Amino acid sequence: MTAGGPPRPGPPGPAGGGGLVPAGSAAELSLPACYDAVDLYTCDTPLSSRVEVARTLAEFEKALGRRPTTVFTRVVECPGGRVLGHPYPREVLLAALGTTEEKRLEEMSDRLAGPAHPLVETPGGGRREELGGLLGDLPVLQHRPGDAGPYITAGVGVTTRPDGSGVNLGFYRIQVVAPDEVRIFLDPRTDGHRNLRAWLETGRPMPISVFLGADPAICVVAASRLPAEGDDYQIASRLLGRPVGLGGSPPVPEDATHVIEGQVLARDAVEGPFGEFKGYYAEARRSNVMTVSRVAAVPGAPFPTIVAGSTSGLTLMSFQNEYLMYAHLRGRGHPVRSVRYSLKARGEFVAYIESDEPSQELVTEAMAFDVRAKVIICGPDLSNPGQALATYGFTTRTEPYYRKGRVEGERVGLALVIPPEGRPTEY
């Protein structure tokens, strides 16, 4: 529950069920303490993992006007399995990083520029138990009716180069097709795909670990587009401000509640359709086959899941875009006060950059850093973007917008450099 008072009551649940029930502390739900930053709920209605859990969470969101962080305790196909819906609200990410909304950009930028803390090798997984039924013992959801089947959506894939260097963390969609086999989409633009190419050039499959339920701050790093060189866990140690305990190969955080180990093969197979973050299905395509050799989980720990295109996934996307853009611009000497990516624009396509010295140079730098943003607006006050655009004059920069290698119009950068005349009205 939040510190400001008792949890808000939940809406009625699906027909014949108990609906949302306000929960107690995060510890009572086997969640890290950072989850005490939000109201927590449980839902004990028996629900199928095939669409029903995700659909019910969407119904709760409509009734509440916000997506509640909810542990579903009765997944029909997986007795005893529990699912954590909406695992990464903004308040939880801030609490995990030990910062606030007002201080986050400056503090995270400073940490990112600071020294890394040690990566401590630990036996790890002392609380985890091996699951004999492998993936069949996990409550993996099918999120939407048009999805090809159940998908692991909140799993962080850990890969390395063949020499063990270049530890990379990334979110990759994983379609479960059998207890010991999945199809994993490694976008060719990702470091994980580059690691895979390096392994296949040696004639060997790529070892991979997939973890869930670790410190949410590490998930912020996994969602971030970081340089290929170096170790993503070192970035996590900087943002956390402390050493990170790791175990296994490829290494996973010692506090991860669920771990999947296997190998990504050169062989591919049909994967999808899958409802992606833009609100449209990614149609069936060929993705790499991954064989699963080991699955372990902490008994009773909720299995996190993200509905692509809904709040948790978009929050991770916008959160990482904001701190990386802020750190980059500040590192280039631009006096930036804040950076915000609109969730309504799917967390990455429209950026608002507040600066007391907006300039075309600043906009040019921002557009070069984030080539996926379609619109970047820089001005002294963007608390109400519509009002700012209505009253300020601006300079404009345009560039071709590329999507999948072809031009689809132009991307636009606006520097609101001409202030309005007169004085504002009182009310």
C-alpha positions in Angstrom: 0.0 0.0 0.0 1.1 3.6 -0.4 2.5 5.6 2.5 -0.2 8.3 2.0 -3.1 6.2 3.3 -5.1 3.0 2.9 -5.3 1.3 -0.5 -8.1 2.4 -2.8 -10.9 -0.2 -3.2 -10.8 -2.2 -6.4 -13.6 -2.5 -8.9 -15.8 -5.6 -9.2 -14.2 -8.5 -11.0 -15.4 -10.7 -13.8 -18.7 -12.5 -13.5 -18.6 -15.0 -10.7 -15.3 -13.8 -9.2 -14.0 -11.8 -6.4 -12.3 -9.1 -8.4 -9.5 -7.0 -7.1 -8.7 -7.3 -3.4 -6.4 -4.7 -1.8 -3.3 -6.4 -0.6 -0.9 -5.7 2.3 2.8 -5.1 2.0 5.0 -6.2 -0.9 6.7 -8.7 1.4 3.4 -10.5 1.9 3.2 -11.0 -1.9 6.9 -12.1 -2.2 7.8 -8.9 -3.9 10.7 -6.5 -3.3 10.2 -3.6 -0.9 10.1 -1.1 -3.8 6.6 -2.4 -4.6 5.4 -0.7 -1.4 5.5 2.5 -3.5 2.2 1.6 -5.1 -1.2 0.1 -4.1 -1.0 -3.6 -4.5 -3.9 -6.0 -5.3 -4.7 -9.6 -5.6 -7.3 -11.4 -7.8 -8.3 -14.8 -6.7 -10.8 -15.5 -9.5 -10.0 -18.7 -11.4 -8.8 -17.4 -14.8 -7.3 -19.1 -17.8 -3.8 -18.1 -18.9 -5.1 -18.0 -22.4 -6.3 -14.4 -22.8 -8.5 -14.3 -19.6 -5.8 -13.0 -17.2 -4.6 -10.2 -19.5 -8.2 -9.3 -20.5 -9.3 -9.1 -16.9 -6.3 -6.8 -16.1 -7.5 -4.5 -18.9 -11.0 -4.5 -17.5 -9.7 -3.5 -14.1 -7.8 -0.7 -15.8 -11.0 0.6 -17.5 -12.8 0.5 -14.2 -10.1 2.2 -12.1 -8.8 4.7 -14.7 -5.3 3.2 -14.2 -3.6 -0.2 -14.5 -3.3 -1.8 -11.0 -0.3 -3.8 -10.0 -2.0 -7.1 -9.4 -1.1 -10.7 -8.4 -3.4 -13.2 -10.0 -3.4 -16.2 -7.6 -5.5 -18.8 -9.5 -4.3 -19.5 -13.0 -6.3 -22.4 -14.2 -3.6 -24.1 -16.3 -0.9 -23.8 -13.6 -2.2 -24.6 -10.1 -0.1 -22.9 -7.5 1.4 -20.5 -10.1 0.9 -16.8 -9.6 1.2 -14.0 -12.2 2.3 -10.4 -11.5 0.4 -8.0 -13.8 1.7 -4.4 -14.4 5.0 -5.1 -12.8 6.8 -1.9 -13.6 4.8 1.2 -12.8 6.9 4.4 -12.6 6.6 4.7 -8.8 8.2 1.2 -8.5 11.1 2.1 -10.8 11.8 5.3 -8.9 11.7 3.5 -5.6 14.0 0.7 -6.9 16.5 3.4 -8.0 16.2 5.3 -4.7 15.2 8.6 -6.4 12.2 10.8 -7.0 10.5 12.2 -10.0 12.0 15.6 -9.5 15.6 14.4 -9.0 15.7 11.3 -11.2 17.2 12.8 -14.3 20.1 14.6 -12.6 20.8 11.8 -10.2 20.7 9.0 -12.9 22.9 11.1 -15.2 25.4 11.6 -12.4 25.4 7.9 -11.6 25.8 6.9 -15.2 28.9 9.1 -15.5 30.4 7.8 -12.3 32.4 4.7 -11.6 31.0 1.2 -11.7 30.6 -0.9 -8.5 31.9 -4.4 -8.2 30.1 -7.3 -9.8 30.2 -10.0 -7.1 30.0 -13.6 -8.1 27.7 -15.5 -5.8 26.3 -19.0 -5.8 23.0 -17.3 -6.4 19.6 -18.9 -6.7 19.7 -20.4 -3.2 15.9 -19.9 -2.9 15.2 -21.1 -6.4 14.1 -24.7 -7.1 14.3 -26.6 -10.4 11.1 -27.2 -12.2 10.9 -30.7 -13.6 8.1 -29.8 -16.1 10.4 -27.0 -17.4 8.3 -24.2 -19.0 5.1 -26.2 -18.5 5.4 -25.4 -14.7 5.3 -21.6 -15.4 2.1 -19.6 -15.7 3.1 -18.1 -19.1 0.2 -16.0 -20.6 -1.3 -15.6 -24.0 -2.0 -11.9 -23.8 -4.3 -11.2 -26.8 -6.7 -13.3 -28.9 -4.6 -12.8 -32.0 -1.3 -13.9 -30.4 0.1 -17.1 -31.7 0.1 -18.6 -28.2 1.7 -17.9 -24.8 4.6 -15.5 -24.7 7.2 -14.6 -22.1 7.2 -10.8 -22.3 9.0 -9.6 -19.1 12.0 -11.9 -19.4 15.4 -10.3 -19.6 17.8 -12.2 -21.9 21.4 -12.4 -21.0 24.0 -13.1 -23.7 27.7 -12.8 -24.2 30.3 -13.1 -26.9 32.0 -16.4 -27.3 35.0 -15.2 -25.2 32.6 -14.3 -22.3 32.9 -10.5 -22.9 30.1 -8.1 -23.9 27.5 -9.2 -21.4 24.2 -7.8 -22.8 20.8 -7.5 -21.3 17.7 -7.2 -23.4 13.9 -7.7 -23.5 13.1 -10.2 -26.3 9.7 -11.6 -27.0 9.7 -15.4 -26.5 6.9 -17.6 -27.8 6.5 -20.9 -25.9 5.8 -23.8 -28.2 6.8 -26.7 -25.9 8.0 -27.3 -22.4 11.6 -27.4 -23.7 11.4 -25.2 -26.8 10.7 -21.5 -27.6 11.0 -19.2 -30.5 12.9 -16.0 -29.6 12.8 -12.8 -31.7 16.3 -11.2 -31.6 15.9 -8.0 -33.7 18.9 -7.7 -36.1 19.5 -4.2 -34.7 20.2 -5.5 -31.1 23.4 -6.4 -29.4 21.9 -9.8 -28.5 21.6 -10.5 -32.3 25.2 -9.4 -32.8 26.3 -11.8 -30.0 24.3 -14.6 -31.7 26.1 -14.0 -35.0 29.5 -14.2 -33.2 28.5 -17.6 -31.7 27.2 -19.0 -34.9 30.4 -18.0 -36.7 32.2 -20.4 -34.4 29.8 -23.2 -35.4 28.2 -23.3 -31.9 24.7 -22.3 -30.6 24.6 -19.3 -28.3 24.1 -20.0 -24.5 21.4 -17.7 -23.1 19.9 -17.1 -19.7 16.5 -15.4 -19.3 15.6 -14.0 -15.8 12.5 -12.5 -14.3 11.6 -11.0 -10.9 15.0 -9.3 -10.2 15.5 -5.7 -8.9 13.3 -3.5 -11.3 16.3 -1.2 -11.6 18.1 -3.9 -13.6 15.1 -4.0 -15.9 15.6 -0.3 -16.7 19.1 -1.2 -17.9 17.7 -4.1 -20.0 15.3 -1.8 -21.7 17.9 0.8 -22.5 19.8 1.2 -25.7 23.3 1.2 -24.4 26.7 1.0 -26.2 27.6 -2.5 -27.4 31.0 -2.4 -25.7 31.3 -3.1 -22.0 29.0 -4.9 -19.6 25.4 -4.0 -18.9 25.6 -5.2 -15.3 28.3 -2.5 -14.7 25.7 0.1 -15.9 23.2 -1.4 -13.5 25.7 -1.1 -10.7 26.2 2.6 -11.5 22.5 3.3 -11.5 21.9 1.3 -8.3 24.9 2.8 -6.6 26.0 -0.6 -5.2 27.6 -3.9 -6.1 25.5 -6.4 -8.1 25.5 -10.0 -7.1 25.5 -12.5 -10.0 25.6 -16.2 -10.6 25.4 -18.7 -13.4 26.5 -18.7 -17.0 25.5 -16.4 -18.6 25.2 -14.7 -15.3 21.8 -13.6 -13.8 21.1 -11.4 -10.7 21.2 -13.4 -7.5 17.7 -12.0 -6.6 16.0 -13.2 -9.8 12.9 -15.2 -8.9 12.7 -17.1 -12.2 15.5 -18.3 -14.4 15.4 -20.1 -17.8 18.6 -21.5 -19.3 19.1 -22.8 -22.8 20.7 -22.3 -26.2 19.7 -20.2 -29.2 20.2 -22.3 -32.4 21.0 -21.3 -36.0 17.7 -23.0 -36.9 14.6 -20.8 -37.2 10.9 -21.4 -37.3 7.6 -19.5 -37.6 6.9 -17.1 -34.7 3.9 -14.9 -34.2 1.6 -13.1 -34.8 2.1 -11.1 -31.6 0.4 -7.9 -30.4 3.3 -5.4 -30.3 3.8 -2.1 -28.4 2.5 0.2 -31.1 -1.0 -1.4 -30.8 -0.8 -3.6 -33.9 0.1 -7.2 -34.5 3.5 -8.1 -35.7 2.6 -10.8 -38.2 4.1 -14.2 -38.3 7.8 -14.3 -39.2 10.7 -16.6 -38.8 12.7 -16.3 -35.5 15.4 -18.3 -33.9 14.6 -21.6 -32.1 15.8 -21.8 -28.5 16.0 -25.0 -26.6 15.4 -25.0 -22.9 17.6 -27.1 -20.6 16.8 -25.8 -17.1 14.1 -23.7 -15.4 14.2 -22.7 -11.8 11.9 -20.5 -9.7 11.4 -19.3 -6.1 8.4 -21.1 -4.7 5.4 -18.8 -4.5 7.1 -15.9 -6.3 4.8 -14.2 -8.8 5.7 -14.5 -12.5 6.0 -11.0 -14.0 4.3 -10.4 -17.3 4.0 -7.3 -19.5 1.2 -6.6 -22.0 3.0 -5.1 -24.9 1.7 -1.5 -25.6 0.3 -1.1 -22.1 1.6 0.9 -19.2 4.4 -1.2 -17.8 6.2 -1.8 -21.1 5.7 1.8 -22.3 6.9 3.1 -18.9 10.1 1.2 -19.2 10.6 2.5 -22.7 9.9 6.2 -21.9 11.9 6.0 -18.6 15.1 4.8 -20.3 14.7 7.2 -23.2 14.4 10.1 -20.8 17.4 9.5 -18.7 19.7 8.5 -21.6 18.7 11.6 -23.6 19.2 13.9 -20.6 22.6 12.4 -19.8 23.7 12.7 -23.5 22.6 16.3 -23.9 24.1 17.4 -20.5 27.3 15.6 -21.4 27.4 17.7 -24.6 27.1 20.9 -22.5 23.5 21.7 -23.2 21.6 23.3 -20.2 18.6 20.8 -20.1 16.1 20.9 -17.3 14.0 17.9 -18.1 13.2 15.3 -20.8 9.8 13.7 -21.2 8.7 11.1 -23.7 4.9 10.8 -24.2 3.3 7.6 -23.2 0.5 8.4 -25.7 3.1 8.3 -28.4 4.2 4.8 -27.3 7.0 6.0 -25.1 9.5 6.8 -27.8 8.2 8.8 -30.8 7.5 12.2 -29.3 10.1 13.9 -27.0 9.7 17.1 -25.0 13.0 18.7 -23.9 12.8 21.7 -21.5 15.7 24.1 -21.6 16.2 27.7 -20.6 18.3 28.0 -23.7 16.4 26.2 -26.5 18.3 26.2 -29.8 18.5 24.6 -33.2 21.8 23.1 -32.1 20.2 21.4 -29.1 17.5 20.0 -31.3 20.0 18.7 -33.9 22.0 17.0 -31.2 18.8 15.3 -29.8 17.7 14.1 -33.2 21.1 12.6 -33.9 21.1 10.8 -30.6 17.6 9.4 -31.0 16.9 8.5 -34.6 13.6 6.7 -33.8 11.8 9.8 -32.4 9.5 11.3 -35.0 8.9 14.7 -33.2 11.3 16.4 -30.8 10.2 19.7 -29.3 12.6 21.9 -27.2 11.4 24.9 -25.3 11.6 26.7 -21.9 8.2 25.4 -20.6 6.5 22.3 -22.1 4.2 21.5 -19.2 1.4 22.2 -21.7 2.8 21.4 -25.1 -0.2 22.6 -27.0 -0.1 26.0 -25.2 3.7 26.2 -25.9 3.1 25.6 -29.6 0.3 28.1 -29.7 2.3 30.9 -28.2 5.9 30.4 -29.1 7.6 31.0 -32.5 10.1 28.3 -33.5 12.7 27.1 -35.9 12.3 23.8 -37.6 14.6 20.9 -38.6 13.5 18.1 -40.7 15.1 14.8 -41.7 13.9 11.7 -43.5 12.2 9.2 -41.3 13.3 5.6 -41.9 11.3 2.6 -40.9 12.6 -0.8 -41.8 15.1 0.7 -44.3 12.6 2.8 -46.3 11.6 6.4 -46.0 8.2 7.1 -44.5 7.9 10.9 -44.5 10.0 13.2 -42.4 10.9 13.5 -38.7 10.6 17.0 -37.2 12.5 19.0 -34.6 11.1 22.3 -33.2 13.1 24.8 -31.2 10.7 27.2 -29.5 13.1 30.2 -29.5 10.7 33.1 -30.1 8.8 33.9 -26.8 5.2 35.2 -26.9 4.6 38.9 -26.5 2.6 40.5 -23.7 1.8 39.0 -20.4 -0.3 35.9 -19.6 -3.8 36.1 -18.2 -4.3 35.6 -14.4 -6.8 32.6 -14.5 
